[in-house]
């Protein structure tokens, strides 16, 4: 568990999304996956999706969108999203002050606004091994 999670008071009522976009070098296929845990770090669900040829940046965005849609059905009102991509974090934050040309980012913004309370945080790859493992399972079946 990352140290920032252990010391945070917001862990009492937040859902936690851990995302990972993985690339299989040859051929250059991409998959996305994630883990959703509750405020007591109990497993809610894990998912993965093979995307084929796609940028890792867009795979991370698809992962956030997929997770947000999954949480929408669970009526969560507080979400903390952990991702290994600082570029994704920056793009989502910047898009709140500017109009984004990315349809994925616009959809994510819409879902985040519906949640109410949300945060985006960086998590180093070595602290996100569970999401990485689930993501890599998508390469086994290419689905």
Buried (B, 14 or more C-beta within 10 A) or exposed (E): EBEBBEEBEEBEEBBBBBBBBBBBEEEEBBBBBBBBBBBEEEEBEBBBBBBEEBEBBBBBBBBBBBBBEBBEEEEBEBBBBBBBBEEBBEBBEEBEEEEBEBEBBEBBBEBBEEBEEBEBBBBEEEBBEBBBBBBBBBBEEEE
